């Protein structure tokens, strides 16, 4: 896939954060994470505005890891929720998923996009359950990156 490397940086926003998600990155340059940092974390949600390129970046990361000989998968949340992880990956992807289950190597799962799934009335908990079913017994070797919108995310009280 041809794309331009954007060298994106990511701000950590966790359950203990008290501020709104950052909307203007330059003033928060210190402590930002690169993709190399993200790929070392077991569970990540990438939040960004619609049209910001989340889908393309997730596909690109899966492709880059695959080209490096690593096991990486890309699917939409809708497909996973409707068909399960194996079927969402298609025949070739499902075969690679089975290969991963039978080895001791890590795998990266790029699951896109929470906002589009919401439009189709797909429940996130149902999709997450299907992801959990797909990696059952191998959770410690699964690195999962979900993407979603920033709208609706805010300060928790």
N, CA and C of each residue as an Amber inpcrd file, in Angstrom:
protein
   471
   0.8400000  -1.1640000   0.0000000   0.0000000   0.0000000   0.0000000
   0.8920000   1.2370000   0.0000000   0.6870000   2.1480000  -0.9330000
   1.4620000   3.3730000  -0.9920000   0.8470000   4.4020000  -0.0660000
   1.6830000   4.9800000   0.7720000   1.2270000   6.0350000   1.6600000
   2.4180000   6.8800000   2.0740000   2.1290000   8.0270000   2.6020000
   3.1610000   8.9360000   3.0610000   3.3420000   8.7180000   4.5580000
   4.5870000   8.5280000   4.9720000   4.8730000   8.3640000   6.3960000
   4.6690000   9.7010000   7.0900000   3.7510000   9.7360000   8.0450000
   3.4260000  10.9820000   8.7350000   4.2060000  11.1620000  10.0340000
   4.8450000  10.1150000  10.4970000   5.5700000  10.1720000  11.7680000
   4.6790000  10.7180000  12.8760000   3.4860000  10.1670000  12.9590000
   2.5360000  10.6120000  13.9740000   3.0780000  10.3580000  15.3630000
   2.6260000  11.1670000  16.2670000   2.9410000  11.0040000  17.6770000
   1.6150000  10.9410000  18.4350000   1.6180000  10.1960000  19.5220000
   0.3890000   9.9410000  20.2670000   0.5400000  10.3850000  21.7140000
  -0.5230000  10.9450000  22.2270000  -0.5790000  11.3970000  23.6160000
  -1.2790000  10.3260000  24.4380000  -0.7290000   9.9990000  25.5900000
  -1.3670000   9.0180000  26.4710000  -2.5070000   9.7020000  27.2100000
  -3.6620000   9.0830000  27.1390000  -4.8470000   9.5740000  27.8480000
  -5.4630000   8.3620000  28.5000000  -5.2630000   8.2010000  29.7840000
  -5.7340000   6.9970000  30.4520000  -6.8960000   7.2930000  31.3870000
  -7.3370000   6.2720000  32.0920000  -8.5170000   6.3960000  32.9500000
  -8.3320000   7.4020000  34.0720000  -7.1020000   7.7330000  34.4060000
  -6.8430000   8.6960000  35.4690000  -6.6800000  10.1270000  34.9570000
  -6.7330000  10.3200000  33.6460000  -6.5870000  11.6580000  33.0850000
  -7.7690000  12.5200000  33.4840000  -7.4930000  13.7710000  33.8030000
  -8.5600000  14.6880000  34.1970000  -8.8240000  15.7440000  33.1380000
  -8.0190000  15.7790000  32.1070000  -8.1740000  16.7860000  31.0550000
  -8.8630000  16.1940000  29.8370000  -9.4040000  17.0850000  29.0390000
  -9.9700000  16.6660000  27.7610000  -8.8540000  16.0870000  26.9020000
  -9.1740000  15.1500000  25.9890000  -8.1260000  14.6760000  25.0720000
  -7.5000000  15.8590000  24.3440000  -6.2300000  15.7820000  24.1430000
  -5.4830000  16.8770000  23.5410000  -5.9310000  17.0880000  22.1000000
  -6.1870000  18.3300000  21.7540000  -6.6100000  18.6360000  20.3950000
  -5.5520000  19.4530000  19.6550000  -4.5350000  19.9420000  20.3600000
  -3.4950000  20.7270000  19.7050000  -2.1480000  20.1820000  20.1440000
  -1.5940000  19.2890000  19.3140000  -0.4150000  18.5190000  19.6920000
   0.8580000  19.3070000  19.9710000   1.2190000  20.3330000  19.1880000
   2.5390000  20.9450000  19.3660000   2.8440000  21.3880000  20.7970000
   1.8640000  21.8500000  21.5240000   2.1550000  22.3120000  22.8790000
   2.3560000  21.1550000  23.8510000   2.1220000  19.9300000  23.4060000
   2.3040000  18.7500000  24.2360000   3.3700000  17.8320000  23.6400000
   4.3890000  18.4010000  23.0360000   5.3870000  17.6080000  22.3060000
   6.1590000  16.6480000  23.2030000   6.4130000  17.0310000  24.4430000
   7.1530000  16.1520000  25.3450000   6.3010000  14.9600000  25.7440000
   6.9070000  13.7810000  25.7280000   6.2190000  12.5870000  26.1980000
   5.2910000  11.9320000  25.1950000   5.2900000  12.3880000  23.9560000
   4.4300000  11.7620000  22.9610000   5.0310000  10.4310000  22.5150000
   4.1690000   9.5050000  22.1490000   4.5840000   8.1750000  21.7230000
   4.5860000   8.0660000  20.2050000   5.5320000   7.3090000  19.6730000
   5.5840000   6.9950000  18.2420000   4.9330000   5.6270000  18.0360000
   4.7540000   5.2200000  16.7840000   4.1930000   3.9020000  16.5100000
   5.0370000   2.8060000  17.1500000   6.3510000   2.9780000  17.1610000
   7.2070000   1.9580000  17.7750000   6.8610000   1.7690000  19.2520000
   6.4570000   2.8370000  19.9270000   6.0310000   2.7430000  21.3290000
   4.6630000   2.0760000  21.4410000   3.7610000   2.4720000  20.5570000
   2.3940000   1.9210000  20.5660000   2.4350000   0.4080000  20.3670000
   3.2830000  -0.0480000  19.4570000   3.3350000  -1.4690000  19.1230000
   3.8880000  -2.3320000  20.2560000   4.4460000  -1.7290000  21.2690000
   4.9410000  -2.4690000  22.4260000   3.8910000  -2.5960000  23.5240000
   2.7730000  -1.9060000  23.3730000   1.7070000  -1.9330000  24.3750000
   0.6630000  -2.9710000  23.9810000   0.1830000  -3.7020000  24.9540000
  -0.7260000  -4.8250000  24.6770000  -2.1190000  -4.3860000  24.2400000
  -2.6420000  -3.3460000  24.8240000  -3.9890000  -2.8900000  24.5010000
  -3.9750000  -1.3760000  24.3480000  -4.3930000  -0.9060000  23.1540000
  -4.3560000   0.5230000  22.8480000  -5.6350000   0.9060000  22.1140000
  -6.1310000   2.0940000  22.4150000  -7.2110000   2.6830000  21.6220000
  -6.6720000   3.9920000  21.0690000  -6.6870000   4.1160000  19.7480000
  -6.2630000   5.3400000  19.0640000  -7.5150000   6.1770000  18.8390000
  -7.5370000   7.3710000  19.4240000  -8.6720000   8.2780000  19.2570000
  -8.2530000   9.4360000  18.3690000  -9.0530000   9.7030000  17.3520000
  -8.7940000  10.8350000  16.4570000 -10.0920000  11.1690000  15.7240000
 -10.1340000  12.3700000  15.2080000 -11.3160000  12.8190000  14.4720000
 -11.5550000  11.9720000  13.2230000 -12.7960000  11.8820000  12.8020000
 -13.1390000  11.2030000  11.5520000 -12.3860000  11.8720000  10.4100000
 -11.8790000  11.0620000   9.4900000 -11.1650000  11.5940000   8.3400000
  -9.7070000  11.9240000   8.6010000  -9.2020000  11.5860000   9.7820000
  -7.8200000  11.9240000  10.1170000  -6.8140000  10.8590000   9.6760000
  -7.2990000   9.7710000   9.0840000  -6.3940000   8.7590000   8.5580000
  -6.1610000   7.5570000   9.4500000  -6.9940000   7.3690000  10.4570000
  -6.8200000   6.2240000  11.3630000  -6.8450000   4.9070000  10.6040000
  -7.8110000   4.7290000   9.7360000  -7.9630000   3.4600000   9.0160000
  -6.7320000   3.1570000   8.1700000  -6.2630000   4.1520000   7.4410000
  -5.0880000   3.9720000   6.5820000  -3.8680000   3.6330000   7.4300000
  -3.7090000   4.3130000   8.5550000  -2.5480000   4.0540000   9.4100000
  -2.6030000   2.6540000  10.0210000  -3.7610000   2.2070000  10.4360000
  -3.8650000   0.8540000  10.9950000  -3.5490000  -0.1900000   9.9320000
  -4.0860000  -0.0140000   8.7440000  -3.7750000  -0.9390000   7.6460000
  -2.2850000  -0.9290000   7.3410000  -1.6880000   0.2610000   7.3310000
  -0.2660000   0.3970000   7.0270000   0.5870000  -0.2980000   8.0820000
   0.2490000  -0.1300000   9.3390000   1.0250000  -0.7760000  10.3960000
   0.9330000  -2.2990000  10.2800000  -0.2480000  -2.8150000  10.0020000
  -0.3980000  -4.2660000   9.8130000   0.4560000  -4.7330000   8.6420000
   0.4510000  -3.9790000   7.5590000   1.2400000  -4.3270000   6.3770000
   2.7390000  -4.2700000   6.6740000   3.1940000  -3.2240000   7.3580000
   4.6120000  -3.0940000   7.6910000   5.0930000  -4.2590000   8.5630000
   4.3090000  -4.6250000   9.5670000   4.6960000  -5.7340000  10.4330000
   4.7310000  -7.0510000   9.6590000   3.7510000  -7.2480000   8.7800000
   3.7090000  -8.4630000   7.9660000   4.9350000  -8.5410000   7.0680000
   5.3170000  -7.4270000   6.4720000   6.5070000  -7.3900000   5.6140000
   7.7830000  -7.6890000   6.3980000   7.7500000  -7.4310000   7.7050000
   8.8970000  -7.7240000   8.5700000   8.8790000  -9.1780000   9.0520000
   7.9100000  -9.9480000   8.5590000   7.8170000 -11.3500000   8.9350000
   7.0680000 -11.6030000  10.2300000   6.3860000 -10.5850000  10.7120000
   5.6160000 -10.7280000  11.9430000   4.1600000 -11.0250000  11.6000000
   3.4480000 -11.5640000  12.5630000   2.0370000 -11.8560000  12.3630000
   1.2220000 -10.6230000  12.7520000   0.5490000 -10.0470000  11.7810000
  -0.2640000  -8.8560000  12.0030000  -1.5380000  -8.9850000  11.1960000
  -2.6220000  -8.4700000  11.7650000  -3.9420000  -8.6260000  11.1700000
  -4.6800000  -7.2940000  11.2170000  -5.5030000  -7.0850000  10.2050000
  -6.3590000  -5.8930000  10.1640000  -7.7790000  -6.3380000   9.8610000
  -8.7250000  -5.8160000  10.6190000 -10.1420000  -6.1040000  10.3770000
 -10.9590000  -4.9210000  10.8720000 -12.1920000  -4.8590000  10.4260000
 -13.0680000  -3.8210000  10.9550000 -13.8220000  -4.3800000  12.1570000
 -14.1820000  -3.4920000  13.0370000 -14.9400000  -3.8800000  14.2160000
 -16.2880000  -4.4750000  13.8110000 -16.8780000  -3.9220000  12.7510000
 -18.1540000  -4.4370000  12.2710000 -18.0340000  -5.9020000  11.8660000
 -16.9990000  -6.2160000  11.0830000 -16.8090000  -7.5950000  10.6200000
 -16.5630000  -8.5380000  11.7890000 -15.7560000  -8.1030000  12.7400000
 -15.4750000  -8.9460000  13.9080000 -16.7490000  -9.1920000  14.7020000
 -17.5320000  -8.1450000  14.9350000 -18.7660000  -8.2820000  15.7120000
 -19.7720000  -9.1970000  15.0160000 -19.8440000  -9.1070000  13.7060000
 -20.8310000  -9.8810000  12.9650000 -20.4000000 -11.3160000  12.7010000
 -19.0890000 -11.5360000  12.4690000 -18.6520000 -12.8560000  12.0110000
 -17.6310000 -13.5400000  12.9180000 -17.1010000 -12.8240000  13.9130000
 -16.0250000 -13.3760000  14.7230000 -14.6820000 -13.0490000  14.0980000
 -13.6400000 -13.1730000  14.8840000 -12.3090000 -12.7690000  14.4260000
 -11.8320000 -13.5910000  13.2330000 -11.9700000 -14.9090000  13.3030000
 -11.4920000 -15.7610000  12.2030000 -12.1290000 -15.3820000  10.8720000
 -13.4460000 -15.3160000  10.8350000 -14.1340000 -15.0180000   9.5750000
 -13.9080000 -13.5870000   9.1190000 -13.7310000 -12.6620000  10.0660000
 -13.4830000 -11.2680000   9.6890000 -12.1510000 -11.1220000   8.9540000
 -11.2250000 -12.0320000   9.2110000  -9.9110000 -11.9660000   8.5750000
  -9.8630000 -12.6340000   7.2120000 -10.9210000 -13.2960000   6.8160000
 -10.9360000 -13.9900000   5.5290000 -10.1950000 -15.3170000   5.6120000
 -10.1750000 -16.0520000   4.5180000  -9.5830000 -17.3940000   4.4950000
  -8.0840000 -17.3440000   4.7910000  -7.3500000 -16.4930000   4.0810000
  -5.8970000 -16.4240000   4.2870000  -5.5700000 -15.9050000   5.6830000
  -6.2810000 -14.8760000   6.1110000  -6.0450000 -14.3160000   7.4390000
  -6.3920000 -15.2990000   8.5360000  -7.4530000 -16.0440000   8.3400000
  -7.8490000 -17.0560000   9.3190000  -6.7950000 -18.1520000   9.4290000
  -6.2040000 -18.5350000   8.3110000  -5.1410000 -19.5430000   8.3170000
  -3.9100000 -19.0070000   9.0630000  -3.5820000 -17.7500000   8.8570000
  -2.4560000 -17.1390000   9.5720000  -2.7590000 -17.0190000  11.0600000
  -4.0320000 -16.7400000  11.3910000  -4.4400000 -16.6740000  12.7860000
  -4.2670000 -18.0350000  13.4570000  -4.6350000 -19.0870000  12.7600000
  -4.4480000 -20.4370000  13.2960000  -2.9640000 -20.7410000  13.4600000
  -2.1540000 -20.3130000  12.5110000  -0.6980000 -20.4710000  12.6100000
  -0.1930000 -19.7930000  13.8790000  -0.6900000 -18.5940000  14.1660000
  -0.2840000 -17.8630000  15.3700000  -0.6780000 -18.6330000  16.6350000
  -1.8670000 -19.1670000  16.6420000  -2.3250000 -19.9230000  17.8170000
  -1.4350000 -21.1300000  18.1030000  -0.8170000 -21.6630000  17.0640000
  -0.0050000 -22.8750000  17.2040000   1.4760000 -22.5890000  17.4460000
   1.8690000 -21.3240000  17.4650000   3.2740000 -20.9830000  17.7030000
   3.3840000 -20.1710000  18.9920000   4.5540000 -19.6860000  19.2640000
   4.7800000 -18.8960000  20.4780000   5.1040000 -17.4390000  20.1690000
   4.8430000 -17.0060000  18.9550000   5.1690000 -15.6460000  18.5270000
   4.0520000 -14.6680000  18.8980000   4.3920000 -13.3940000  19.0480000
   3.3500000 -12.3890000  19.2700000   2.6140000 -12.0870000  17.9640000
   1.4520000 -11.4760000  18.0910000   0.6970000 -11.0120000  16.9210000
   0.0580000  -9.6730000  17.2540000  -0.1080000  -8.8660000  16.2160000
  -0.7260000  -7.5560000  16.3670000  -2.0510000  -7.5610000  15.6230000
  -3.0750000  -7.0590000  16.2930000  -4.4220000  -6.9960000  15.7380000
  -4.8360000  -5.5290000  15.6750000  -5.0760000  -5.0500000  14.4690000
  -5.5030000  -3.6700000  14.2520000  -6.9790000  -3.7130000  13.8880000
  -7.8130000  -3.2710000  14.8040000  -9.2630000  -3.3680000  14.6390000
  -9.8240000  -1.9550000  14.5010000 -10.4650000  -1.7070000  13.3850000
 -10.9130000  -0.3830000  12.9850000 -12.4210000  -0.4170000  12.7410000
 -13.2600000   0.2950000  13.1030000 -13.2620000   1.5650000  13.7600000
 -14.5210000   1.6090000  14.6090000 -14.3580000   2.0270000  15.8330000
 -15.4760000   2.0670000  16.7740000 -16.5830000   2.9740000  16.2710000
 -16.2350000   4.1320000  15.6940000 -17.2610000   5.0770000  15.2590000
 -18.1050000   4.5350000  14.1140000 -17.4940000   3.8470000  13.1730000
 -18.2660000   3.2770000  12.0730000 -19.1610000   2.1340000  12.5580000
 -18.6880000   1.3740000  13.5130000 -19.5030000   0.2940000  14.0730000
 -20.7310000   0.8610000  14.7820000 -20.5450000   1.9900000  15.4740000
 -21.6770000   2.6170000  16.1640000 -22.7660000   3.0200000  15.1750000
 -22.3460000   3.4730000  13.9880000 -23.3290000   3.8690000  12.9720000
 -24.1980000   2.6930000  12.5460000 -23.6350000   1.4950000  12.6280000
 -24.3780000   0.2900000  12.2610000 -25.0230000  -0.3770000  13.4710000
 -25.0550000   0.3530000  14.5950000 -25.6930000  -0.1290000  15.8320000
 -25.0140000  -1.3860000  16.3790000 -23.7160000  -1.4900000  16.1640000
 -22.9480000  -2.6280000  16.6820000 -22.4320000  -2.2600000  18.0600000
 -22.6760000  -3.1450000  19.0030000 -22.2520000  -2.9020000  20.3770000
 -20.7750000  -3.2440000  20.5440000 -20.0370000  -2.3200000  21.1410000
 -18.6110000  -2.5040000  21.3510000 -18.3390000  -3.7310000  22.2150000
 -19.1330000  -3.9360000  23.2540000 -18.8780000  -5.0880000  24.1360000
 -19.0250000  -6.4090000  23.3960000 -19.9330000  -6.4730000  22.4390000
 -20.1030000  -7.6890000  21.6360000 -18.8670000  -7.9250000  20.7640000
 -18.3730000  -6.8750000  20.1430000 -17.1750000  -7.0030000  19.3040000
 -15.9610000  -7.3800000  20.1500000 -15.8250000  -6.7700000  21.3110000
 -14.6940000  -7.0910000  22.1810000 -14.7510000  -8.5400000  22.6520000
 -15.9240000  -9.0220000  22.9080000 -16.0860000 -10.4340000  23.3000000
 -15.6280000 -11.3610000  22.1770000 -15.9400000 -10.9950000  20.9370000
 -15.5170000 -11.8220000  19.7970000 -14.0030000 -11.7590000  19.5940000
 -13.4030000 -10.6070000  19.8760000 -11.9390000 -10.5190000  19.8210000
 -11.3540000 -11.4120000  20.9060000 -11.9240000 -11.3130000  22.1080000
 -11.4440000 -12.1430000  23.2220000 -11.5670000 -13.6340000  22.8890000
 -12.6670000 -14.0280000  22.2660000 -12.8400000 -15.4240000  21.8590000
 -11.7650000 -15.8300000  20.8500000 -11.4200000 -14.9230000  19.9490000
 -10.4530000 -15.2190000  18.8950000  -9.0210000 -15.3800000  19.3930000
  -8.7130000 -14.7530000  20.5250000  -7.3450000 -14.8430000  21.0520000
  -7.2850000 -15.6950000  22.3220000  -8.3870000 -16.3160000  22.6780000
  -8.4850000 -17.0890000  23.9170000  -7.3150000 -18.0510000  24.0860000
  -6.6830000 -17.9880000  25.2450000  -5.5420000 -18.8410000  25.5410000
  -4.2160000 -18.2660000  25.0880000  -4.2800000 -17.1660000  24.3420000
  -3.0610000 -16.5600000  23.7930000  -3.0300000 -15.0550000  24.0650000
  -3.8000000 -14.6160000  25.0320000  -3.9390000 -13.1840000  25.3260000
  -2.5980000 -12.5050000  25.5920000  -1.6770000 -13.2160000  26.2180000
  -0.3910000 -12.6190000  26.5690000   0.4950000 -12.3490000  25.3580000
   0.1450000 -12.9210000  24.2050000   0.9250000 -12.7010000  22.9770000
   0.1800000 -11.8320000  21.9780000  -0.9700000 -11.3090000  22.3710000
  -1.7990000 -10.5090000  21.4630000  -1.6680000  -9.0260000  21.7920000
  -1.3030000  -8.2570000  20.7940000  -1.2250000  -6.8080000  20.9080000
  -2.3960000  -6.2600000  20.0950000  -3.2960000  -5.5450000  20.7460000
  -4.5330000  -5.1110000  20.0940000  -4.6000000  -3.5940000  20.0530000
  -4.8260000  -3.0710000  18.8430000  -4.9910000  -1.6340000  18.6430000
  -6.3730000  -1.4060000  18.0390000  -7.2120000  -0.6850000  18.7660000
  -8.5380000  -0.2930000  18.2840000  -8.4860000   1.1760000  17.8830000
  -9.3320000   1.5760000  16.9610000  -9.4250000   2.9980000  16.6230000
 -10.8400000   3.4800000  16.8750000 -10.9350000   4.7550000  17.2340000
 -12.2420000   5.3360000  17.5020000 -12.2070000   6.8540000  17.4180000
 -13.3680000   7.4510000  17.5850000 -13.4970000   8.9080000  17.4630000
 -13.1790000   9.6110000  18.7760000 -12.8180000  10.8830000  18.6770000
 -12.6200000  11.6670000  19.8920000 -13.9390000  12.1880000  20.4140000
 -14.9460000  12.3680000  19.5430000 -16.2120000  12.9140000  20.0520000
 -16.8290000  11.9200000  21.0380000 -17.3980000  12.4660000  22.0720000
 -17.9880000  11.6340000  23.0920000 -16.9920000  11.2300000  24.1660000
 -15.7240000  11.6150000  23.9810000 -14.7080000  11.3170000  24.9840000
 -14.4600000  12.6040000  25.7560000 -14.5200000  12.5200000  27.0270000
 -14.2840000  13.7290000  27.8160000 -13.9460000  13.4050000  29.2470000
 -13.9950000  14.4100000  30.0600000 -13.6470000  14.2530000  31.4610000
 -14.6740000  13.3740000  32.1470000 -14.1650000  12.4560000  32.9450000
 -15.0360000  11.5790000  33.7160000 -15.1850000  12.1650000  35.1070000
 -16.3930000  12.1700000  35.6280000 -16.5970000  12.6620000  36.9910000
 -17.1380000  11.5700000  37.8730000
